[in-house]
Amino acid sequence: MVSNVESTSQLMQCQTEAPKAQVEILAPRDVPLGGLRAMPVRRTLPQRQRSLIGAWCFCDHYGPEDVAVSGGMHVAPHPHTGLQTVSWLFSGEVEHRDSVGSHAMVRPGELNLMTAGRGIAHSEVSTPSTTVLHGLQLWVALPESARFTEPTFEHYVPQPVSIPGGTMLTFLGGDSPVRTFTPLLGAEIRIDDAVELPLDPSFEHGVLVDAGPVSVNGTDAAPSELAYLPVGTEAVHLRGPGRVALLGGAPLGEQILMWWNFVGRTDAEVREYRAQWQSEFERTATATQFGVVPGYTGAWIPAPEVPTTALRPRG
């Protein structure tokens, strides 16, 4: 959903990694997004020991935030390449605008998915009616075959499905009509007592705990922790009560280079994305890669400085 709007940005060198423990708990780190009144988020992907879960490459969990105290979300236009943004709220409302002309609201239980492809710009602003903001910011890396696709936007409202021990809303994969470019799963699961679900053993999965703690295949995971399940796991057993997001996908099998809001493959490519955005930001570009965001008034977000050392994917 929202962007990485830290004032400085570290290089994130990512690749698919071999499975480790049967259930691996990934602890979040606190990251302030924005300026003086930064909105705090809890980030579990990427991190040193695990960069990707399938093609899921970025996972931030934020709220519940009292908007009267925090100021809510106000993310000015910023760019993306080579990824899809997945916006999922538990409470609140966010207004989305982008450079392909999309104007939509992000609401609880409704999916907004933006495919950046070759390049897009967008903004997100919490609405005046929002009192508590609470949700997930997720990114999906596009494979080599699709990362220069034309930018698009999709909105989808999944219907809750009763399952033994809880309720499930599947927003990616399954019956979801939303287009993905690698096999993926994304679902919200509300656990009344205990839930058991079969998994595709060719996928790797992550269970992000929103409300809990929740036991994941016998291992306790606290709120904002991400429980990783490797390829070969045939079922997930969740014991609550609680609420989780289940993320899964076939291993991407590609190295990616993620810096600021760009997903690319080489140092030169990412530096060119940054230069193009700055040129458009300063309104000196002769060609437009990212475009303008209709309906947004105010300053846009400049790119941070690129590290002086070469940006390299791991491995």
RAKAFEN-V243330 format. One record per residue. RES is the residue in one small letter. NEAR is the number of other C-alpha atoms within 10 Angstrom. D_LAST is the distance of its C-alpha to the last C-alpha in whole Angstrom. Layout:
BEGIN
RES & NEAR & D_LAST
RES & NEAR & D_LAST
END
This chain:
BEGIN
m & 26 & 29
v & 24 & 29
s & 22 & 27
n & 21 & 24
v & 21 & 27
e & 16 & 26
s & 15 & 28
t & 11 & 25
s & 16 & 21
q & 12 & 18
l & 15 & 14
m & 20 & 13
q & 20 & 9
c & 24 & 9
q & 22 & 8
t & 20 & 10
e & 14 & 10
a & 9 & 13
p & 15 & 16
k & 12 & 18
a & 9 & 21
q & 15 & 24
v & 21 & 24
e & 17 & 22
i & 21 & 24
l & 22 & 22
a & 17 & 24
p & 20 & 24
r & 14 & 24
d & 13 & 27
v & 16 & 26
p & 16 & 29
l & 19 & 29
g & 18 & 32
g & 10 & 34
l & 7 & 37
r & 13 & 38
a & 17 & 34
m & 19 & 34
p & 17 & 32
v & 21 & 29
r & 19 & 27
r & 23 & 23
t & 24 & 21
l & 23 & 18
p & 21 & 16
q & 18 & 15
r & 9 & 13
q & 10 & 14
r & 20 & 13
s & 21 & 12
l & 26 & 14
i & 28 & 17
g & 25 & 18
a & 29 & 17
w & 30 & 19
c & 26 & 17
f & 22 & 19
c & 22 & 22
d & 25 & 25
h & 25 & 28
y & 21 & 31
g & 20 & 35
p & 15 & 38
e & 20 & 39
d & 14 & 42
v & 19 & 42
a & 10 & 45
v & 10 & 44
s & 14 & 40
g & 14 & 41
g & 24 & 39
m & 23 & 36
h & 17 & 37
v & 21 & 34
a & 23 & 35
p & 24 & 33
h & 25 & 29
p & 26 & 27
h & 25 & 24
t & 27 & 22
g & 27 & 20
l & 29 & 21
q & 28 & 24
t & 22 & 26
v & 24 & 28
s & 24 & 31
w & 25 & 32
l & 23 & 35
f & 19 & 37
s & 19 & 40
g & 22 & 41
e & 24 & 40
v & 27 & 38
e & 16 & 39
h & 23 & 37
r & 24 & 37
d & 27 & 35
s & 21 & 35
v & 18 & 36
g & 15 & 39
s & 15 & 38
h & 16 & 40
a & 16 & 40
m & 18 & 40
v & 24 & 37
r & 19 & 40
p & 17 & 39
g & 20 & 38
e & 19 & 38
l & 22 & 34
n & 23 & 33
l & 25 & 30
m & 24 & 29
t & 27 & 27
a & 28 & 26
g & 21 & 25
r & 18 & 25
g & 24 & 26
i & 25 & 29
a & 23 & 30
h & 30 & 32
s & 26 & 34
e & 24 & 35
v & 19 & 38
s & 22 & 40
t & 17 & 43
p & 11 & 46
s & 10 & 47
t & 16 & 44
t & 18 & 45
v & 19 & 42
l & 22 & 38
h & 18 & 36
g & 23 & 33
l & 23 & 29
q & 20 & 27
l & 22 & 24
w & 26 & 22
v & 24 & 20
a & 31 & 18
l & 28 & 19
p & 18 & 18
e & 15 & 17
s & 8 & 21
a & 16 & 22
r & 22 & 21
f & 16 & 24
t & 15 & 26
e & 13 & 29
p & 23 & 30
t & 17 & 32
f & 19 & 33
e & 15 & 34
h & 16 & 36
y & 15 & 37
v & 15 & 39
p & 18 & 39
q & 13 & 42
p & 14 & 42
v & 11 & 42
s & 12 & 44
i & 14 & 42
p & 12 & 43
g & 16 & 43
g & 19 & 41
t & 16 & 41
m & 20 & 38
l & 20 & 37
t & 22 & 34
f & 25 & 33
l & 23 & 30
g & 19 & 30
g & 11 & 33
d & 9 & 36
s & 17 & 35
p & 13 & 35
v & 15 & 32
r & 13 & 30
t & 17 & 26
f & 15 & 24
t & 18 & 22
p & 17 & 24
l & 23 & 24
l & 24 & 27
g & 21 & 28
a & 20 & 31
e & 22 & 34
i & 25 & 35
r & 25 & 38
i & 23 & 39
d & 16 & 43
d & 14 & 43
a & 17 & 40
v & 20 & 38
e & 16 & 37
l & 11 & 35
p & 10 & 33
l & 17 & 29
d & 16 & 28
p & 16 & 26
s & 16 & 23
f & 23 & 22
e & 25 & 20
h & 30 & 23
g & 26 & 23
v & 28 & 27
l & 28 & 27
v & 24 & 30
d & 28 & 33
a & 16 & 36
g & 19 & 36
p & 19 & 35
v & 29 & 34
s & 20 & 34
v & 23 & 31
n & 17 & 31
g & 12 & 33
t & 15 & 31
d & 17 & 32
a & 23 & 30
a & 17 & 32
p & 18 & 32
s & 25 & 29
e & 25 & 27
l & 29 & 24
a & 27 & 25
y & 24 & 22
l & 27 & 23
p & 23 & 20
v & 21 & 21
g & 14 & 24
t & 18 & 26
e & 14 & 29
a & 14 & 31
v & 19 & 31
h & 15 & 34
l & 27 & 35
r & 22 & 37
g & 21 & 39
p & 18 & 41
g & 21 & 38
r & 24 & 36
v & 25 & 32
a & 21 & 30
l & 20 & 28
l & 25 & 25
g & 29 & 23
g & 24 & 21
a & 20 & 20
p & 24 & 16
l & 22 & 15
g & 12 & 12
e & 14 & 11
q & 19 & 8
i & 27 & 10
l & 22 & 11
m & 27 & 14
w & 22 & 17
w & 23 & 20
n & 21 & 22
f & 22 & 19
v & 28 & 17
g & 24 & 15
r & 20 & 12
t & 16 & 13
d & 16 & 14
a & 13 & 18
e & 15 & 18
v & 22 & 18
r & 19 & 20
e & 11 & 22
y & 23 & 23
r & 22 & 24
a & 15 & 26
q & 19 & 28
w & 25 & 28
q & 17 & 30
s & 16 & 32
e & 19 & 33
f & 20 & 33
e & 11 & 36
r & 10 & 37
t & 11 & 37
a & 14 & 35
t & 9 & 37
a & 10 & 34
t & 14 & 33
q & 17 & 30
f & 25 & 30
g & 19 & 34
v & 21 & 36
v & 23 & 37
p & 15 & 41
g & 11 & 43
y & 17 & 41
t & 9 & 43
g & 7 & 41
a & 9 & 38
w & 19 & 35
i & 17 & 32
p & 19 & 30
a & 21 & 27
p & 16 & 25
e & 12 & 24
v & 19 & 21
p & 12 & 19
t & 6 & 20
t & 7 & 17
a & 12 & 14
l & 21 & 12
r & 18 & 9
p & 18 & 7
r & 12 & 4
g & 8 & 0
END
